[in-house]
Amino acid sequence: MKKLIFAGILAATGLAATANAQIQKGNWLVGSKLISSNFGLNTGGGYNIAIQPQGAYFIQDNVAVGGYVDLGINKVTNGSPTEFTYGVGGLGRYYLSPGEKGVDNLLHHGRWFLEGNVGIGGRSVENADSTTGLDFGAGPGYSYFITPNIGLEGLVKYKGRAGFGSEGLNSNITFNLGFSIYLPTSKAKEVANDVRN
């Protein structure tokens, strides 16, 4: 029984150390948001089925910058027609260190982060005008590492689009589920090995 408890403690410690190693300078992050729920602020609630592939590079420990592509279908519950959404832009992430600013590491197998994005996006509505505009968003998230290099993610995000032309600001709050794969560079692997030894 003691061996089993000791093995569990070692595994938890190793996974927590790996979670820190994955967000070091020089590493890559690739992934996608897959499921999104929409809580409309001025358009009503509904559902949003979207895929948002993204990639980012850690320019320093805990800070990643990169880009995203957004493709989705939205349906608002007030009887509005279905709309197709699209976009492309840049994103940034900042991973909070355990205990930073009063944020404790809730689960030892993951990290809290803040994400923001800005880009160009639009929507095409059934039997109606389409619009293109400035997309932007920000919100907190959590990445739970199911393996040393794969994180399941939840993200609550304020999303807005300031339409070019006749359409004004559309905004909503979304809850997104997805995943990320953390790809360490060879230098980061050496640092991680030194930390473990």
C-alpha positions as CSV (number, residue, x, y, z in Angstrom):
1,M,0.0,0.0,0.0
2,K,2.9,2.4,0.8
3,K,4.4,1.7,-2.6
4,L,1.1,2.5,-4.3
5,I,0.7,5.8,-2.4
6,F,4.4,6.8,-3.1
7,A,3.9,6.0,-6.8
8,G,0.8,8.2,-6.9
9,I,2.7,11.1,-5.3
10,L,5.6,10.7,-7.7
11,A,3.2,10.6,-10.7
12,A,1.3,13.8,-9.6
13,T,4.6,15.6,-8.9
14,G,6.0,14.6,-12.3
15,L,2.8,15.7,-14.1
16,A,2.8,19.1,-12.3
17,A,6.5,19.6,-13.2
18,T,5.7,18.7,-16.8
19,A,2.8,21.2,-16.9
20,N,5.3,23.9,-16.0
21,A,7.8,22.7,-18.6
22,Q,5.2,22.8,-21.4
23,I,4.7,26.6,-21.1
24,Q,8.3,27.6,-21.2
25,K,9.9,29.9,-23.7
26,G,10.6,28.3,-27.1
27,N,7.7,25.8,-27.0
28,W,4.8,25.6,-29.4
29,L,1.0,25.3,-28.7
30,V,-1.4,23.9,-31.3
31,G,-5.0,23.0,-30.8
32,S,-8.6,23.9,-31.4
33,K,-11.8,25.0,-29.7
34,L,-14.5,22.5,-30.7
35,I,-17.7,23.2,-28.8
36,S,-19.1,26.6,-27.9
37,S,-22.2,27.7,-26.1
38,N,-23.4,31.3,-26.8
39,F,-25.1,33.5,-24.2
40,G,-26.2,36.5,-26.2
41,L,-25.9,40.0,-24.7
42,N,-27.8,41.8,-27.4
43,T,-28.8,39.0,-29.8
44,G,-30.4,36.3,-27.5
45,G,-29.0,33.0,-26.5
46,G,-28.5,30.0,-28.8
47,Y,-26.0,27.5,-29.9
48,N,-22.8,27.7,-31.8
49,I,-21.0,24.8,-33.4
50,A,-17.5,26.0,-34.3
51,I,-14.0,24.9,-35.0
52,Q,-11.2,27.3,-34.2
53,P,-7.8,25.9,-35.0
54,Q,-5.0,27.9,-33.4
55,G,-1.3,27.9,-33.0
56,A,1.0,29.9,-30.7
57,Y,4.7,30.2,-29.8
58,F,5.9,30.8,-26.2
59,I,8.0,34.1,-26.6
60,Q,8.8,33.8,-22.8
61,D,7.8,31.5,-20.0
62,N,4.0,31.6,-19.5
63,V,3.4,33.9,-22.5
64,A,2.3,32.7,-26.0
65,V,1.4,34.6,-29.1
66,G,0.0,33.2,-32.4
67,G,-2.9,33.1,-34.7
68,Y,-6.3,31.4,-35.2
69,V,-8.9,30.6,-37.9
70,D,-12.6,30.6,-37.0
71,L,-15.4,28.7,-38.8
72,G,-18.8,28.2,-37.3
73,I,-22.6,28.0,-37.5
74,N,-24.8,30.0,-35.1
75,K,-28.5,29.6,-34.3
76,V,-30.2,32.1,-32.0
77,T,-33.2,30.8,-30.0
78,N,-35.5,33.8,-30.9
79,G,-36.3,32.4,-34.3
80,S,-33.6,34.3,-36.2
81,P,-32.1,32.5,-39.3
82,T,-29.0,30.4,-39.1
83,E,-25.7,32.2,-39.7
84,F,-22.3,31.1,-40.8
85,T,-19.3,32.8,-39.1
86,Y,-15.7,33.1,-40.2
87,G,-12.6,34.9,-39.1
88,V,-8.8,35.0,-38.9
89,G,-6.6,36.9,-36.5
90,G,-4.0,37.0,-33.8
91,L,-4.2,35.7,-30.2
92,G,-2.2,35.9,-27.0
93,R,-2.2,33.8,-23.8
94,Y,-0.8,34.4,-20.4
95,Y,-0.6,31.4,-18.0
96,L,-0.9,32.3,-14.4
97,S,1.7,30.8,-12.0
98,P,0.4,28.9,-9.0
99,G,-0.4,31.4,-6.2
100,E,0.0,34.4,-8.6
101,K,-2.5,37.2,-7.8
102,G,-4.4,35.1,-5.4
103,V,-5.0,32.4,-8.0
104,D,-4.0,29.0,-6.6
105,N,-3.5,25.9,-8.8
106,L,-6.9,24.4,-8.3
107,L,-5.9,21.1,-9.7
108,H,-2.2,20.1,-9.8
109,H,-2.5,18.8,-13.3
110,G,-3.3,22.1,-15.1
111,R,-2.9,25.8,-15.3
112,W,-5.2,28.9,-15.4
113,F,-4.7,31.2,-18.3
114,L,-6.0,34.5,-19.8
115,E,-6.6,34.7,-23.5
116,G,-7.3,37.6,-25.8
117,N,-7.7,37.9,-29.6
118,V,-8.2,40.4,-32.3
119,G,-8.8,39.9,-36.0
120,I,-11.1,40.3,-39.0
121,G,-14.3,38.2,-39.1
122,G,-17.7,38.2,-40.4
123,R,-21.0,36.4,-40.7
124,S,-23.3,35.4,-43.5
125,V,-27.0,35.1,-42.6
126,E,-29.6,33.1,-44.5
127,N,-31.7,35.3,-46.8
128,A,-30.1,38.5,-45.3
129,D,-27.1,40.8,-45.6
130,S,-23.7,39.6,-44.7
131,T,-21.2,41.7,-42.7
132,T,-17.5,41.8,-42.1
133,G,-15.8,43.5,-39.1
134,L,-13.3,43.7,-36.4
135,D,-13.4,40.6,-34.1
136,F,-12.1,40.8,-30.6
137,G,-12.4,38.8,-27.4
138,A,-10.9,38.1,-24.0
139,G,-11.5,35.8,-21.1
140,P,-10.1,33.3,-18.5
141,G,-9.6,29.6,-19.1
142,Y,-8.2,26.4,-17.6
143,S,-6.1,23.8,-19.3
144,Y,-6.2,20.3,-17.6
145,F,-3.3,18.1,-18.7
146,I,-4.5,14.6,-19.4
147,T,-1.0,13.7,-20.6
148,P,2.2,15.6,-20.2
149,N,1.7,17.2,-23.7
150,I,-2.1,17.3,-24.1
151,G,-4.5,19.6,-22.3
152,L,-8.3,19.7,-22.3
153,E,-9.4,23.3,-22.1
154,G,-12.4,25.3,-20.9
155,L,-12.7,29.0,-21.7
156,V,-15.3,31.6,-20.8
157,K,-14.9,34.5,-23.3
158,Y,-16.4,37.8,-24.1
159,K,-16.6,38.0,-27.9
160,G,-17.4,41.1,-29.9
161,R,-17.6,42.1,-33.6
162,A,-17.7,45.7,-34.6
163,G,-19.2,45.5,-38.1
164,F,-17.9,47.6,-41.0
165,G,-20.6,49.5,-42.7
166,S,-24.2,49.5,-41.5
167,E,-23.9,46.9,-38.7
168,G,-22.9,48.0,-35.2
169,L,-21.5,46.1,-32.3
170,N,-22.6,42.5,-31.7
171,S,-21.4,40.8,-28.6
172,N,-21.9,37.7,-26.5
173,I,-20.3,35.5,-23.8
174,T,-19.3,32.1,-24.9
175,F,-18.2,28.9,-23.0
176,N,-15.8,26.9,-25.1
177,L,-14.4,23.4,-24.8
178,G,-11.3,22.2,-26.8
179,F,-7.8,20.9,-26.5
180,S,-4.2,21.9,-26.9
181,I,-1.1,20.0,-27.7
182,Y,2.1,21.4,-26.2
183,L,5.2,20.8,-28.3
184,P,8.5,21.3,-26.6
185,T,11.6,22.3,-28.5
186,S,14.8,20.4,-28.0
187,K,16.2,23.2,-25.8
188,A,13.1,23.1,-23.6
189,K,13.4,19.3,-23.4
190,E,17.0,19.7,-22.1
191,V,15.8,22.2,-19.4
192,A,13.0,19.8,-18.4
193,N,15.4,16.9,-18.1
194,D,17.8,19.0,-16.0
195,V,14.9,19.9,-13.7
196,R,13.8,16.3,-13.3
197,N,17.4,15.2,-12.5
